[in-house]
């Protein structure tokens, strides 16, 4: 462990964070703050209010061109970066401890899960976090009920078909689908 880096920097770098990490209480403070703010977010009654309340959770302003529908779920929030002209439909879940970057002009369908968190296979280490960031590049479209797993980059202009489970990077200008997702078309 690099003692000069705080837990938040190490989370964004990816890798294993053990449950007994001495800085883990700092992470739990943010999680608990987010849990307290989530009900207000999910009871919002218009898109401006949603942007305002989600901006408070993620700790930075969301551009007025970006639209998020509630309910929206996140366990941490402060490692989410949203570009301009992004659309996020109802019921999405972003587990962002490892960092989620959504670039400009991205469309995200309903019930999409973007996951940056995993656990080691070794039962003795399973309660540790294994973090890897997710990036959704410009103008990508993530279809309804898709799941994007830790460490994945979805390339520019690509489409992830509804219901896909994406465990590997998606090349730019392709359509992927299935479980696990595979390239089914070049755009």
N, C-alpha and C positions, 0 to 999 in steps of 0.2 A: 504494500500500500504506500502510495506517495503521500506523506503526511502534510506536504505543502498544499495539496489540493483539497478543497472541501468536498463533501459527499455529492453535491449537486454537479460539480465539474466531473467527478469520477463517474457519475451516473451517465452523463452525456458522452463520455469517452467509451462507454460500454464495458462489458465484462462482468465479473462476479463481485457482488457486494454481499458479504456474509451477514447473517441476522444479528450478530453481536458486534458489528462495526460500531466503534465509539461515537460516530456521528449520526447513527440511525435515528436517534430522537429528533434531529432536525428535519429529516425526511417526514417522520410521522406528524410533526407540527404542520407541515404544508398539507399533508393528506387530510388531517382533521379540519384544517381551515377550509379546504375544498369541499369536504363533506358538508360543512355548515353552510356554504354558499350555494351548493347544488339545488336545494329546494327552491330558492328564489329564482335561480336560472330557469328551472323547469316549470315554474308557474308564471313565467313571462307571458305577456299578452300581445306583443308585437315584435317585429324584427329589430327595431331600434333598441328596445329594452333587452332583448336577447344579446345583442352585440355588447351593450353596456355591461351586463352582468357576466358574460363570458370573458370580456376584457378584464374585469376585476379578478376572475379566477386565474387567467393565464398571465396576468401581470403586465400586459401591454395592449395598446389600443388595436381593435379590429377595424380594418378599413370599411367605410360605409358601403362599398361595392360588394362586400361579402355578406352572404345570407346563411344563417343557421336556423333550422327548425328544431324545436324541442319536442319530445325530450331529447337531451344530449347528456351523455354520461362520460365523466372522466374521474379518475382516482387521484390525480395530481394536478394537472393543468398547466403548471408553469413551464413545462417543456414542450408545449405546443406552439408552433409558429404557423400562422395562417397568412397566405398571400392575399392579393387583390382579386376581386371577382370570383371568389370561391363560393360554391353552393354545397351545403351539407344538409341532407334531408333528415326526416324524423328517425329517432331511435338509434342513433349512432353511438358507439362506445370507443373512446380513445384512451387506452392505457399507455400513458406517455412518460413513465419514469426514465426510459432510455432516449427519449426525444422523438418527436414527430414533426416533420416539416412538410407542409402542404403549400406548394408553389401556386402562382397565379393561374386563374382560369380553370381550376380543377372542379369537377362535378363528383359528388359522393352521394350515392343512392341511400335509401332507407335501410336501417338495420346493419350497416357496415361496421365491422370491428377492425380497428387498427391497434395491434398489440406490439409493444416493445419489450415486454417482460416475459421471461421464462424462468425455469428452475433447472439446476443440474440433474442429470440422470442418476448419479450416485445417491442412494438413499441417505447416506450420512451427511451429505451436503445439500439435500433437496430444499431446505428452507432458505437457502441463499437465493438472491436474485441474480439472474443472468440477463443482462440488459444489452440490447442492440437497437439502434435507431431505425426509423422508417422514414423514407422520403417518397413523396408523391410529386413527380415532376410536372411542369407546366402543361396544361390542357389535357391532362389525363382524366379518364372517366372510370369511376369505381362503381360497378353495378350493385343492385340491391342484395343485401345479405352476404356480400363477399367478406372474407376474412384475410387481412394482410398480416403476416407473421413477422416476428422480430428479424431485423437486419435486411429487410427487403427494400429495394428501390424500384418504383414503378416508373418506367421511362416516359419521356415527353410524348404527348399525343396518344398514348396507349389506352386500351380499354381492358378492364377486368370484368369478365362476364358475371352476371348475377350468380350468386351461390358459390363462386370459386373460392378455393383456399390457396393463397399464394405464399409459397415457402421459399421461392427463389426470385431473384431479380427479373423484372419484366423489361425486355428490350424496348427501346423507343419505337413508336409507330407499329405496334403489334396489338393483336387481340389475344388474350389468354382466357382459358376457362377450364373448369373441371376441378377434381379433387384427387391429387394435387393439380394445381393449374399448370397447363402446358400451352404453348403457342398454337393457336388454331387458325390464325390468319395474319398476313402482313398487310399493313395499310398502305 
